[in-house]
Amino acid sequence: MAVIDLDRQLQELRKEFARTAPAGRVALYESRIEELRSTFARHAALKEGDRAPDFSLPDAQGGTVSLSAALKQGPVVVTFYRGGWCPYCNLQLRSYQALLPELASFGASMLAISPQLPDASLSTAEREALTFNVLSDLGNDVARQFGLVYHCRRNCAMP
């Protein structure tokens, strides 16, 4: 099984960003990360042992995937990501792809959900060679049901 050292790759990505980012951008992003850490309503997010709400979302190939149908086949790992434009998310998705054989050995499948359009999900799945379902949650309705939507408390426009 191919194992990706996600921590190492994330550290390398952060170092490269710090090296190439415009002046002040690293500090701005770090302040936003700290804001998220201090204000995110963790109590509202689903916890281990909570029952996940059922959902049906469009997949990258034009079909629809529901959690309840996937669960009939076995356990399901559900992950949320911001979009194919996010280099951190792409590292995460590649890491999950590398772990897919291990998940399959337990009879589990994977669902990745983002608020991007199905066409963008298809592009992400193709570019990253993902073989698991990549779903579109336009409006973050499902992410909201999981308690994972962050509401910015001040001007959130990133320069």
N, C-alpha and C positions, 0 to 999 in steps of 0.2 A: 504494500500500500504506500502511495506517495504521501508523505507528510509535509505540510507546509509549516515553517516556523513563523507563524503569524506575528508573534511579538517582535521578532527580529525585523521582519518586513515592515511593520508599522513604525518601528524606530528609524529605519532607513528612510522611509517616506517622510517622517517628521523632520529628520536632519536635512533632507534635500529641500523640503519646503522652507525651512529656516534659512537655508543658504540662498535660495532663489526668490523668495517673496519680497515684494516691495517693502520699503521702510515702514515700520509700524504695523504691518499686517499680522505678524506673528503675535505681537502683544494684543492686538484687537481680538484675534481668534482665541487666544488663551483666556482673555477676560470673558468672552462669550461662553467658553466651556465652563469656567468657574461659575458664571451666572446660572447656567443650566444645572450644574451640580447642586447649587444652593437653593434653587427654586423649583426644581422638578418635583411634581407631586407623586413621589414613589408609592405612597399609600393607595393611590388610585389605580396603579398598575396591577395586573394579575400577578399572583404569587405562585410559587410552586404548590401544586395540589389544587389550585383553583380550576374550575371547569371553564375551558375556553368557549367563547360564544361561537356558534356555527356561522359560517359565511359562505357565500358563493361569489367568486370574482372571475373576471376574464383572464385567460392565460395569454401567453405571447403568440399562440398559434390561432387565436380566434375562438377557442372553446371556453367553457366555463368549468371551474373547479370548485367543489365545495369541500369544506373540512369534514362534514359528516360522511361524504362518499369516500374520501381518502382514509378516514378512520376505519371504515369497513375492511380495508386492506391491511390494516395494522397501525402501529404507532406513527405519529406524524410530528416532525420537528418543524415549527413555524418560526421564521425569522423575518424581521422587518429591516429594510434598508432605505436610504434616502433616494437613491437613483443611480443610474449607470454613469452619471457625470462625476460621482464621488469616488476618488481613488481609494479612500479608506474602505468604502463599501465593496468595491471591486476586489480588494484583497480578501475581505471577509467572505465574499461569494466563492472565490477560488478556493479558499480554505475549506468551505463546506463541500465543494465539489470533490476535493481530495479525500474528504471523510465519508463520502457517499457509499463506497463499498462496505465500510464498517457499519454504517447505519443499516444498510441492506441486510447485513448478516444478522441483525436483530429484527428483521422484518419491518423496519421503519422507512418512511419516506420523508422527503423534504419539500417544504413550500416556502418560497421567498416572496415577500410582498413589498411593493413600493407604491408611492402615489403617482408614478409616471404613467404615461399612456401605454397601451398595449404595444404599439409600434416601437417605443423606446425600450420596453421590456424585451421584445424580440431582439432588438439590436444588442442589448446587454447580454442576453442568453447566448447569442451567436458569437459575439466578440470574446466572451469569457469561456466559451465551450461548456456551458452549463447543461446538464442532462436532467435536472430537476425542474419542477414547475416554477415559473417566474410569473407572478400575478400582479395585476394592476388594481390598486385601491384608490381610485380617483376621489379626491376630497378627504382622504384619510378616515373614512367612516369605520373601517374595520380596525385600524390602528387606534382610533378613539375608543372603540369597545374594549380593546386590550389595555387601555389607560396609558398609551404611549405617545400621545400627541403633546408636543411642547408648545406652549403659548408664550411668545416673547413678551416681556413686560415693559420694554422700551423700544426705541427706534431700532429695528432689527435689520435695516438695510445694510448689507455688506458692501463696502466700496469696491 
